[in-house]
Amino acid sequence: MFIYQILFHKADWPASEMESFLHDADFFVRSLRSNGQLVSLNEVFLFQENTVWLHVQCLKKDSLDERYNSDYVNQWTSILMERYEVTVSYKYVGEHLVSVPTADIESSSSLILYWGGASPIRSGDSFAPIPLYNFPYTHTVHRNYEDINSWSRSYEEIDGLWFRGSMGEKKFHNYLSDIGSPLTMQGRDICGRLEQLTGKPSYYYLFNYDSRKMEQSCPSCGGHWQLESKLLEKFDLKCDHCRLVSEKVKD
């Protein structure tokens, strides 16, 4: 990963507009994050020498290139520049101590939708994350990736509730592992759009924590899906017909 400063410079900052500016600047940062150009969370805005700035983390060194901007990123850039008369710039700081290898669409023979990490879309060849901004827009009406981001946020929240086990563990486990749950259906719909847009077989990761029964046959079509050897040293189960991957129960 790569670390940048985002800088908002202005010769004079009236105290009366700072709260409003920080509110709008936060939406600008969110637009970068939802486009996959940022992978860091909970950034802190700092003020020094007529410049508001913050440190952010990017998956690739060129993630903040203008060519990757979504309509929303460009819209919020214009709002900040016109409403507050600031200049917006990026300053490269250096490479993160923790290296995160990435993949690209062209060299990937397949894709996997998998919650967590720097991107919810992984290469089916290396399991490395692929930045969202490399993909055609999956939410075509508004030209963004809100369907993927919405699914990812829901998965994170449900997984957290299941893991803590204090609010009806089985219900949340079912959301993650049932083939017919709203979360699973939403994810599989996304995989269908990814495959249509990229031409790459796109698989949904179906969570399996304790079901030996699910190991026996694909929960969607009932076909054989046990692999002779692990895929990507992680997945034991794969159905090419239904575009599903999963794991066996850990002993």
N, C-alpha and C positions, 0 to 999 in steps of 0.2 A: 504494500500500500504506500501511498505517497501523501505527504503533508503539504498543505498550502495555507497561506493567509488569504482571506477575503478582506479587502480594504474598501471602506467607504470614506472618501475624503471630501472635505468642504472647508472653505476658508473661515467660516464662522458658523457656529452651531447655536441657534437660539434655544434656550432651555425649554421654552414652551413647546417646541416641536420634537424634542428627543423621544418622548414616550410614543408618539405616533410613528416616528421613524423606526424605532426598534420593533414595533408591531409589524410594520410593513416589511422590514428587513427580514424578520423571522419567516414571513410567508415566502419571501424570495429564497431563503435557504431551504425551506420545505419543498419548494418547487424543484430545486436542484436534487434534493434527496429522492423525491418521488420519481424523478427521471433517471435515477441510477448514477448520477454524476458525483454524488456524495454518498459515503457509506457510514460516516460518523453520526453519532447521536448526541443530543444534549449539549450543543455548543454554547459557549459563554461569550457574549459581546463585551469587548473592552474598549475604553476610550483613551486616546493618547495623542497629543499634538495635532488636534483638529481632525483626527482620523478615528473612526469606529472600525474595529477589526475583530476577527475571530479566526481560530485555527480549525481546519477541517481536514478530513481524510478522504482520499479518492482511491478507487480500485486500480486505476491506471494513471500514468503520468500525464496523459493528454485528455483526461476525463472532463476537464473544464473548458476544452476547446469550444468555441462558439458554434462550430458545425454540429455539435451534439445537442444544442439547446432545443428544448421543446417550446411550443408556443407560450406555455405558462412561464417558463424561465425568461423568455424575451419580454413578455408582458410585464413581469415584475421588475425586470431591469429597467424598462422604460418608465415605470411608475416611480421608482426610486430616483432616477435621474431627473425627471420632469417635475415631480412633486417637491423634492427636497434639494434639487440642484447639486447632487453629489456625483462624483466620479466613482465608478465601480471597477476594481482591478483585482487581479490575482497575483500572488507572489509565491513562487516555489520555495519551500523551506528545506525539504529533504525526504529521503525514503524512510519509512517506518521500520523499526527494528524487527518487526514481525512481517516477514515476506508472505504475500498471498499470491500464488500463481493464478493466472487467468487463462481463459480459453476464448475462442471466437466461434462464430456461427459456421463460417465456411469450412473450417477444419474439423468440425464436430459431425460425426455420422448420425448422432441422435441427441435429444435433449431430455433433461429430467427436471420436473417441477418439484422442488424440495425446499421446505421451509428452513430458515435460519441461514446465517452466514452473510457474506457480502452481497449476494444476489440470490433470489429465489430460483433462478434458472441455471442449471449446471450442464456441463458437457457430458454426454453419455459415454465419452471415451476416456476422460480423465477425472471427472467429477469436479473440475475446476469451475468457479463461477464465471458467468458471462454477463457483462454489464447490460442493464436493461436498455440503455440508449442505443445499443447496437442492433436492437430488434425493430422491425416495423411496429407501428403503434397497434396495440392489441385492443384498446378501447377507441374504436375508430371515430365515434361521434364527436368526442372531445379531443382526439389526437393525443392520447396519453396512455399510461399503463395502470390506470386506476383499478381495473379489474384485478390485476396481479397484486398490486399493493393492498387492496382491500382483502383479498384472500390471505395474503401473508400476515396482515395485522390480526385477522380473525384467528388464524392458526396459532399465532403467538399467544393470544389471549386465552384460547381454549386449552392449549398445551400447558400454560401456567396454572390454570384452574385445575386441570387434571393432576398435574404434578403435586400441587399442594394438598389435594385430596380433602378439602374441607367443605366443599359445596356440592356433594353428589358426584363422587369420582366416576362412577360407571357411566353417567350421562355424558360427561365430557370425553371419556375414553371412547364412547361410541361415535361421537362426532369425528374423532380422529381416525377410527379404524373401520367403520361401517362403509361398505361400498355405496349404500344409498343415502348417506347423510348429506345434508345441505353443503357442508364444507367440502366433502369429497366430490360431489357433483359440480360444484363451482370450480374446483381445481381441474377436474377432467374436461370441463368446457374450455378452460383456458388452454389446456394441452391441445385440444382440437384446433383452437385458433392459431396457436403457435405452429402446429404442423401445416395448417393451411397457408400460413404466411411465409414460412421458411422452407417448406418441402422436406423438413427433417422429422422423422418419427419422434414424437414427444410423449414421454412417459410420466405418469403420476405416481409419486411415492405414497403407498398406502401403509399407514402405521400399523405395526403388529407387535404388541407387548406380551401377550400371554395366550394367544389362540393357536393351539396345535392343529385345530381343525382347519384353520385358514391355510396352513402349510400344505394340506393335501391336494387342493385344487384351487384354481383361480376363482375368487368370490364373485366375479362378474359372469363368466361363461361356463365355469365348471371344468375347464380344461386343465391339462397338466401344465404346471408352471415351475416345478422345482428344477433348479440348475445343477449341473454336474459339478461345477466349481463356482465360487463366488464371483459376481460381477463387480468390478472396481473394489475388490476386497471388502465389500459391504453388503451387497444384495444377494440373497439366496433364491429369490423367487422372481420370475419374470414372465409376463404374458404378452407376447408380441401382438396378438389379436386385439386385446383390450387395452394395450398400452399402459400396463401396470408393472411396478416393481415393488418388492417388499423384502422383509427379513424374516428368518426363522426366529422362534422364541429362543432367547439366550438361556443356556443351562445355568 
